[in-house]
Amino acid sequence: MPAPVTELPRRVTIRVQEVAASPWPVRAAAVGVLVGFGCLVAAMVPVGPDWLSSTGAILVATVYSWALAAREGGRPVVFGTLALAVGVTAVWLDHDLVRTGAAVLTAAVAAVLGVMITVPTKGYWASAREATVALVVAAVGALASIGFEPAISVERYEWVALALALIGVFTVVFRLGAGFHGLGRRGLVVVGIGALVLVVTLFYAEMLRRYGALGLVDDLLRAVRWSRENLGAFPRPISAILGVPALVYGCYLRGRRRQGWWVCAFGVAATAPTATALGNPAIAVSEALTSIGYGLLVGVLLGWVLIRVDRLVTGSGRNGNGNGGGRRRVTPASETAPPEPPRTAALL
């Protein structure tokens, strides 16, 4: 006997949910990234034919665009296909402008995906793990962006990628963080401090170079040279001071208050420089990776300090449920963070 008409929409909805929850798209994406990463590494060695670099770049860019759209609750098939078309067109036309555009877009997508793929945490080590995951995702994107063989001005390349990543991540976070009204007073203070640190860090070196005292500039450059000669690299200040601490503290905060996503948004100050770390031909790959590692180490330590200060201020214990003796602060319902889905599920 055929099913009643009223039951058909319900059955169709259940079937769509089953397809969306299937692990096969995630597995296929993981395989695509691994294959693309292998092609890019082989091209850097170099081993194999010349087309491995372009093929790896197209694979990673396509999968990353698909994953970012899926994570944001958008249309992964549409954006994944669009990224594939852009990558293939860039390689086929073999024009510097088109290849450079594909490289910048890939770096920006990797930077935003690195932030979006993180999950809320409860402790110090879990927060450090999420910052590491974000930088690893961005580092693979750095390989992919260089795989397009762009003709770039290093400073312009880094600035454009960072600007696009900031626009992208704050557009999504505006929805995840319940808009500006979801910030609250404390959130406004935290975001204001983050924005101030971002601006100061970005323009500090340029201001020193143009208007600063010559002796101070020489001292700073001397410290950078000493670190590169004796430690192998020097961490990017914007990543170590702002980006990584924002990821560590933001992931911790996301499990407790809505403002956590606004803090995490400043994590692009770490993922964007990581995604463009290989764009400077004057810096070896080993030095670029070492610099990322140093930035991660310093940033995690600063992030732990922020978590500790937050616990002291709010009176929360190890699990955020009180310290057993101090005054406990009750978080308003309007600021309480809703539970987030797993890493491989859509946020919206």
N, C-alpha and C positions, 0 to 999 in steps of 0.2 A: 504493500500500500504506500503511495507517495507521501512524503512528509508534508505537513501543513505549510501553507505559504508563510505563516507568521514565524515559523522556526528557521526559515532560510537565512535571514539576515544574521541571526545569532550564530548559526553554523559557519557562515562565511567569515564572521568576525573571529571566531575561535580558530579557524583555519589560517587566517592572516597572522594571528598572534603566534601560532605554532611555527610558521615559516620565518617570522621575524626573530624568534628565539632559537632558531637552528644554529648550531655551532659551525656549520660548514662555511658560511661567508667569512667568519673570523679566521678559520683555519686556512682558507684560500688566501686571505689577505696576508697572513703570517708567512705563508709559503712564497707569495709574491715579493714581500719585502726581503726575505732571505735570499731568494734568487737574484733580485736586483742588487742587493748588497754584495753578493758573491761576484757578480759581474763587475761592479765598480772596483772592488778590491783587486780583482784579476787585472783590470785595466791599469791600475796604479802600479802594479808590480814591475813591469807589465808582462802579462801572460795572455796568449790568445789573440784573436783577431781585433781589429781596430773598432769594430762596431759594439764591442762589449760595453764600453763606457756609455754610449748613447742609449743602448738597450736597458742597462741598469738604471740610468737616470729616469727614463720614461716609466719603467716599472714602479720605482719608488714614488715618483711624483703622482702616478695614477692611484696607487694604493693609499697613499697619504691623503689625497683629496677625497677619495671614497670614505676613508675612515673618519676624517674630520666632519664630513657631512653627516655620516651616520651617528657620530657621537653627539652632534648638535641637534639631532632629530630632524635633519633636512632630507634632501633627496640624493642619496649616495650614488645611485646609478647615473643620474644626470651629471653631477659634478665629477664623478670618476671618468665618465665618457668625455666630458669637456677637457679634463686634464690630459687624457690620452691623446685627444685630437691636437691640443696645444703642443704636447711633447713631440708627437710625430711630425707635425708641421714645422716645428723649429729645426728638427734634424733634417727633414727633407729639403727645406729651403736653404739651410746652411748659411743663414745671414746673421751677422754679428748682433744686430739689434733684436732679432727674434730669439736667438739663443740666450741672449742676456735677459730678456724679459721672462723667458721660461725659467731661467736660473733664479731670478729674484722671486718669482711667484712660488717656486718650490721651497726656497728658504723661508719665506713668510708662512707658508702652509705648515712646514715642519715645526716652526717656532710656536705657532698657535696650537698645533696638535700636541706638542710636548706638554703644554699646560693643561689642555683639556683632558688628556688621558690619565691624569692623576686622580687619586681617590682620597677621601677623608681618612685621617689617621688618629690614633689615640696616644702614641708615645713618641719618644725621641727618635729611636731607630727607624720606626715606620715612616716618619716624616723625612728622614734622610734618604730612605729607599725611594720615596716618591720623587724627590729632587733628582736622584740618580736616573730614574726612569725617564724623566722629562728631558734631561740632557742627552741621554743615549738616543732617544727618538730624534732630537734635534741634530745630533752628530751624524746620524745616518742621512738626514736631509741635507747636511753640508756636503757629504759625498755626492749625493744626487745632483745638487745644484752645480757643482763643479763638473759633473759628468756631462753637462750640456756644453762645456767648453766656452763659457761666456767671455766676451771682451769687455772688461769692467774697469772702472775707476774704483779702487778699493774703498775709499771713504764714502763715495756716493752709493756704492753697492750696499755697504753696511747700513747707511742712514735710511735708504729706501726700504730695505727689508725690515728694519726695526719699526719704521713708521707704519708699514702695512700690517705688521704683526700686532702693533699696539691698537690700531683701528679694529682689526678683526677680533682680538681677544676681548676688548672692552665692549664691542657690540654684543657679543654672546653673553658676557658677564652681566651686562645690564639686564638681560632677561633672567639669568640664573639667580642674580642677587636681588630680585624683586624691585628693580629700578632704584632710583635715588632714595625713595622713601624707606627702602629696606636697609639703608646704611645705619641709621641711628646716629646718635652723637659720637659714640666711640668710633664707629665706622668712618665717619667724616674726618675725625682726627687721624686715624690710621691711613686713610687714603690720601689725605692732605700731606702727611709726612712722606709717604711713598712717592707722591708726585714731586715734592720738593727735592728729595734725594735723587730722583731720576733726572730732573732738570740740572741740578748742580753737578752731578756726575758726568752728564753728557757734555756740558759746556766748560767744565773746569779746566781740562787740558787745553782747550782752544783759547780760553781766556789767559791762561798762563803763558802760552806760546806767543800771544800777541801783546799782552799788556803787563804780564808778571815780571817780577825782578829776575834778572838774568841768573843770579846766583841760585835762587830757589829752583828755577827750571833745570839748571845744571845738576843740582843735588838730586832732583827727582829722576832725571835721565840716568844719572850715575847709579842710583838704586836699581833702576830697571835693567841696566847693563850688567850689574853685579849678579842679579837674580838669574838672568839668562845665561851668564857664563858659568855660574856655580851650581845653580839649581835646575838648569835646563829650560826654564821658561819663567814668565811673569804672569800672574793671573790678571784677567781683565777686571778693572775696578768695578765697572757697572754690574758685572756678573757676581763678583764676590761680595760686594757691599749691599747690593739691592736685590738682584734677580734670584739667587739661590736662597737667601734668607726669606724672601717673600714666598717662595715655594714651600720651604720647610714650615714656616709659621702659618702660612695660608692653609695648607693641607690639615694641619693640626686644628686650626680655627674652624674649618668647614664642618667638622663633626659636631660643633657646638653652637655656632652662630652664623647667620646669613652673610655677615661681613667677610667671612672666610674667602668667598669667591672674589671679592674686590681686592683682597690682599694677594691672592694667587695670580690675579691679572698682571701684577708687576713682575711675575716670573718670566715674562717675555724679555725682561732685561737680562736674563741669563740664557734663555733658549734662542733668542734672535742672534746674539753674538756667537753662540755655538754653531748655529746653522750657517753662519757666514765666516766661520773661523778659517776655512781653507781657501778663502778668496784672495788672500795676500800671497803672491808667489814668492815673496822674499822670506817667508816663514815656512820652515819645513813642517811636514805633517806631524812628525813626532813632537816637535815643539808646540804646535797648536793643540794637540791632544793633551800634552802635559800641562799647558796653561789652563785648559778646561778642568783638568783634575785638581789643580791647585785652587782654582776658583770654587770648585765644588767643596773642597775641604774647608776653606776659610768660610764660605757661605753657610755650610751646615753648622759650624761652630757658632756663628752669629745667630742663626735661626734658633738653635737650642737656647741661647741666651734670651731671645725674645719669648720663647715658650715659657722659660722659667720665670721671667718677669710677669708674663700674663697670669701664670698660676699664683704668683705672690699677690698680684693686684686683685684678682677675682676671688682668691681664697679657695680655688679648686685643688683637689688632690690629684693623685696619679691618674685616676679615671675620670676626672672632671666632676666628681660627685661630693666634693667637700674634703677637707684635709683632716677631719677628725678632731680639730681643736680650734681652728680659726673661724672667723666669721664667714658665713657662706652667702654669696651673692646669688640672688634669683634672677635668671635671665628672662626678660619679658618675652611673651609668646610671639610678638611681632618680630623679634630678633632671633628666635630659635630657628636653627637650620633644619629643613625637612630632610628625611633620609635620602641618600643618593643611591642610584642604581650601580651595579658592578662596572668595572672598567670597560667591558666590552658592550655595554648597553647604552642606549640613548639617554642623554641628560634631560632633554626636553620632549 
